[in-house]
Amino acid sequence: MNDVDLCSRVAVVGAGVVGMTTALALQRRGHEVTVLDPLAPGEGASYGNAGFLATELIDPLPTPAMLRQAPRLWLDPHGAVALPFRYLPRLVPWLMRFIAAARPAQVAKGRQALAALNGAAVAAWRRCLADIGAEEELVASGYLLVWESDRGRAAAKEQMAHLRHWGHEVEWLEAAALRQREPGLTGELSHGLYFHGAHQVRDPYALVRRLASAFEARGGELRRASVTRLEPRGEGVRLHTDAGEWEADQAVVAAGAWSHRLAAGLGLSIPLETERGYHLTLPARGRALRQPVGSAERRCVMTPMSCGLRVVGFTELGGLTLPPVARRYVSLRHHAGALLADGRGLDHSAEEWMGFRPTLPDSLPVIDTHPAYPAIHFAFGHQHLGLTQAAVTAELVGDLVMGESPALDLEPYRVTRFQR
């Protein structure tokens, strides 16, 4: 590989957590990097995530069990699945792919692929943060998954055995042990699982801003521009933006829920949908819990952060244009109020937010190079695991840009897997 290849101009489209970790990874490998995004770093989906590295989530969303549960979750007024009626006609083709991905053989392949990324996630984050002197942003917090009803006992035992099989350290806790582990929870609990090796970040928005500051301090450029089209030109690429054109030797599409639009302009049809994530942040309740807590029945997560206690939930497939649905925040208040021993802060003082997660029907991201244009690479579609998988994705993309063999087999994440 010649000197030009070793130090090329790379444009990263997207300033979220995937884009910024990728920009830093490329910078470390000697590239001159520019990040383009209409928003400031971290102001998209990265702003409002749960702040928790959910490495235990190795099962794809489409499974036979989820298909059986989905109607009940959808019809429950506080249920975790929301499909706005006016968006359903546009959603049907994606739902058909989602159902097809629930075949047992497909689920097994997806689980293997998610486990590979998640298994490398924490070590990759440690390398990323150590490089910029920000190790304290990652906290060895542990994670508690709770059940309120004794009816979930068999499912919890099965989940524990499943995750132990995949190498996770999981401890069984009865109600008294739960109260001792987490006094901030209500006493109306039956049992739970504790994940000793789990990690969280102190504040995901602050984390992305810190990544961006380190990137700029090392000579990287942040440009507030919306990229409308990528045009392959010889061995490079021209980026068409609302602020003019930009030339680069290589480009990485890490634009989250908007990535499929850029891929479409390059001849690729990607069935990416928008999983609209809702959160409440209780600014004065950052010490309400000792560690992140998930509810198996309510399907929500509460994470204590430096910015407050964050309550996150819902899988709402509703696209990019519909306004937030106010009753989602009512449901988050309902769930948090039922789980917390002290529900203070759930009134008007709670911050309400909704963002867009990029979700593919098989629950796997795209980490790949365009089959016809070797100067264009992709890193998107991480659904609700964007924070978890960002740093390891960045390292893999760095390998692709350098023309090296990635540390993981990228076959499951190829961009062409949905082409007919």
N, C-alpha and C positions, 0 to 999 in steps of 0.2 A: 504494500500500500504506500503511495507517495505522500509527500508532505501536504499537498492540497487536500487529499482525502483525510489526512489526520487532523487538519484544522480547517473546517469548512464553515460557511455561514448557514446556520440552521434557524428556521422560523418555527416557533411552537405556537399553534393556534389554541388559545385557551389558558387562562390564568387562574384556574382552580387548583385544587391540591394535586391532581394528576399532572396538569400542565407545569406547575411550578417545580415539583420534584423532578420532572423530566428535564426541564430547563437547567436545573442545577446539575443533574447527572451528566448532561451533555457538556456543560461548561467544565466540569471536572475532567472531562476527557479531551479538552483542548479546543472545543468548538466555540465559535463566535455566535452567540445565541440572542435572538430577539423574540420576545413573547408578545403576541397580539391578542387583545380582548377588548370589547367595548366597555367592560366593567373593570374596576380596580381589582387587584389580586384578592381572591377569596370571597368576592361579593356574590357569587352564584350559589350553586348547591353546597359548596364547601362551607359557606357561612353558617348554615344551620344544621349540620349533621349531629349525630349523637355523641361524637367525640370519643367513641369507643372502638377499639380494634377488635372486630367481631370474628376472630379467627376460628371460633367454634362453628360458624355458619358454613358448613361444608356441603350441605344438601341444597341442590337447586330448588328454586321456588316451585317449578312444575313437577309435582310428584302425584302418584295416584291418591295418596292421603290428602294432599292439598285440594285436588279436584273434588274429593268427597266433602271436604269441609267448606269449600268456597261459597256454595249457596247460603249456608247458615251464616257465615261471616258477612256476606253481602247484605242479607236481610236484617241482621241485627242492627238497630239504630246506632249502637256504639261499636259495631264490628270493625275489624281491621282491614277489610277489603271494601273498596268503594269504586264503583264504575258509573260515573255520571250518565244518565239516560241519553242526554243529547249527544254524547260522544260515542255511544255504543256502535252506531253504524260504521264509523271510521275504525273502531277497535276490533271488529269481527275478524279480519284476516290475521291480525296479531294473535288474537285469542285462539284461533285454530292452530297456529304454530305452537303456541304455549301448550295446548292440549297434546299435540303430537310429541312435544319434548318430554311429556310425562311417561313415555314408554319406559319400562324398567331398564332396558339396555342403555337408553339415552340418559336416564337418571344416573346410572352407574358411571358412565363416562363423564358426565358433568360433575359428579361428586369428586372423582379423581382429579379433575382439572381445578376445581375450587380448592381442594385440599392442598394441591401443589402450590398455588399462589398464597393461600393463607398461611401455610406452613413456613413460607419464606418471608412473611410480612414483617414480623417484629424485628428480626435481624437486619432487614433492609432499612427499616426506619432508624434503627440504632446507628447504622453506618451513615445515613443521610444527615442525621442530627449531630452526630459527633463531628462530621466534616465542617459544620458551620458553628460549632461550639454551643449547641442548643439542646444538649442531652436532657436537660430538666423539663423540656416540653413533653416528654414521654414519661408516663407514670405507671409503675407496676402496681396496679390498683386491685387486681382480682375482679371477679364478676359473679354476681348472684342472680340465679334464675329461680323464680318462686312460683308455687302453685297455691291457690287459696282453697281449693277443694280437694278432698281426699280421693275424689273420682279420678284425678290425674296421676295417681300414684304409679299405676302400671306403665303409663306413658313415660313418666319421669325415669323409672327404672330402665326402661328400654332405651331411652335417649342417653342415659349415663353409660350403659354398656356399649352402645353404638359409638359414642365419642371416645371412650377409653380404647376401643378397638383401633381408632384412628390416632391414638397417641396423646390425647388430651388428659391432663390431670384433673379429675372431677371428684368432688367429695359430696356425699349424701348428707343432708341436714334435715332433721326433724324440726317441728315448730319451735321448741325451746332453744335449739341451737341456732335457728334462724334469728330469733330475737336477740340472742347474744352476739351474733355476727353483725346484725344490722338493727340497732335500737330505733332507727328512724322509720322503720316500717310498722304498720299496724300489727296488732297481735292476732288478727284474723287470718292466719296463714297455716297451711297444712304441712308443707315440706318444700324442699328446694335443692338445687345443685349449686355448688360453689366451684368456680374455675380459678385455680390458684395462679395460673400463668397468664392471666388476662391483663391487658394494658389499656390505658386511655391516654388522651392528650389533655392538657390543661384547658385549652380553648381552641377549637379548630380554626376559627377566623384569625385569632392572633397568631396561630401557627403558620398559616399561609402567608400572612403579612411578614412574618419573620423570615420565611423562605425567600420571599420576594426581596426583602432588604438585603439579605446575603447575596442574592443573585445580582442585584444592582451594584453592590459594593465591589463585586468582582468584575465589573465591566459589562454586565448584561443590560439589555435595553427593554423597557416595558413601553409598548405603544398602545394607546387607547384607540383602537380601531376595530371595526367589524369586518371580518373576512367574508366576502361573498362568493368567491370562486378561487380554485386553485388551477393554474394552467401549467401543465408540464411543458418545459421548453428545453430541448436538447437534453443535457445531463442535469439540468436544474429545474426550478419551478418559479413561476410568477404568481404572487398572491394579489388578487384584486380586492381592494378594501374600500370602505366608504371614505377613506382619507387618502386615496391614491393607490398606486401600485408599489409592490415591494418584491425585490428579487432575492432569491436565496438559492443555495446549492441543494439544500434538502429542507423538507417541511414535515412536521409532526402534527397531526390532527388530534387534539385533546380537548375538543370543544363541548364535551358533555352531551347534553340533550339536543344540541344543534349539529352534532358531528355528521349524522346521516345525510344532511343537506349538502355538505361539502363532498361527501363520498358519492352522492348521486351525480354531481357534476363531473365526476371522474369515471362514470359508467358502472358504478356499483350500487345495487339495490340492497339497503340494510333495513330490516324490519325493527327499527328502534322506536320504542315508545317512551313516554314520559311518565315516570312514577312520581307523582307529586307528593313531596314529603312535608308534613306539618310539624311545627314544634311550638311549645311554650317554654320560655325561659323565665325563671323566678329569680330576679337579680339578688334579692336579699337572702336566698335559701341555698347558697353554695355549699353550706356545711350540713344540710339536712340529711345527707346520706354519707356513709363512709366509702362506698364504692358504687360503680354502676350496678343498677338493678333492673332486671327484665321480668316481665310478667308473662308466663307461658300462656295463660288463658286470655289476658287482655291484649297481648301482642304489642306491648309498648315498652320503652326503655326510659329509665330516668338516670341521668348522669350528673354527679356533682362536678362543677367546673369553676374556674376562677371568675367567670362571668355570671355565675348563678347556677341554680338547679335546672337542668334542661330535661323536658319531657317530650319524647319523640314517638310517633306512631303512624300507622296507616300505610296501606298500599292503595293509592288512588290513581288509576290510570285515566288521565283526563286531558292529555295534550298540553300545549304551550300557551293557549290563548284564553281558556276559561278562567274566570276570577276565582280566588280562594273561596271555599265553602265554609261559611261561618260555623256551622254545627260541628265541624271537625275539631275546632278549638273547644267547644262545649264538651265533646267526648274526651278530649285529653284532660280537661279539668275533672271530669267525672272519674276517669281512671286514676289519676294522680291522687285525688281526694280519697279514693277508696284504699289506696296502697300506703299513703303516708300516715305516720302516727300523728303528725301535725301538718294540717293542710294549709297553713298560712301562706299567703303570697299567690294564691290561685285566682285572685280577683282581678280588677282592671290593671293592677301593677305588673302583671305578667306580660312579657313581650310575646306577640303572636307573629309567626313567620310561616311562609310556604315557599318551597323551592322545587327545582326540577331535577330528578335523578334520571339518568339515561339507562334504560332497561331493555335488554334483548330477551326474546322468548325462552331461551335456554339458560338464562341467568349467568352466562359467561361474557366477559368483556371481549373486545376486539383488540388484539395486540399483534400487529402484523405490518408488512410492507405491501404496497399495492402490487398486484401481480404483473402489471404492465409498465408501471412507472416506479423504478427502484429508488427514486429520490423522495417518494412520499410514503410516510409511515402513519400508523393509526394507534391510538391509545384511548379508547372510550368504551362506554357501555358497562361500567362497573356496578350498576344498580345501587343498592344500599351498602356496597362494600368499597366505595371509592376511597375513603380515608384508609381503610384497612389495607387495600392493595396498591395504593399510590406509589410508595417508595420502591416496591419490588417491580412494579410495572415500569417505572422510570429506568431502573437498571437494565431491564430487558430491552426497552426501546433504545437505550444507549448501545447495546450490542448490535441491534439492527442497523442503526445509523453508521456504526463503525464497520459493518459488514462482517461481524464476528458471529460465531455460534452462540446463541443464547444459553444461559445456565439452565433454563427449563425448556421442555419440548413445547413449542408454540402451536403445534397442530390444532389443539382444541379451540384456540382463540383466533383462527384465521379469518380474514375479512370476507373470504369467498364462500364460507360455509352455508350461506343462505341463498346462493345463486342457484337458479333452476338449470 
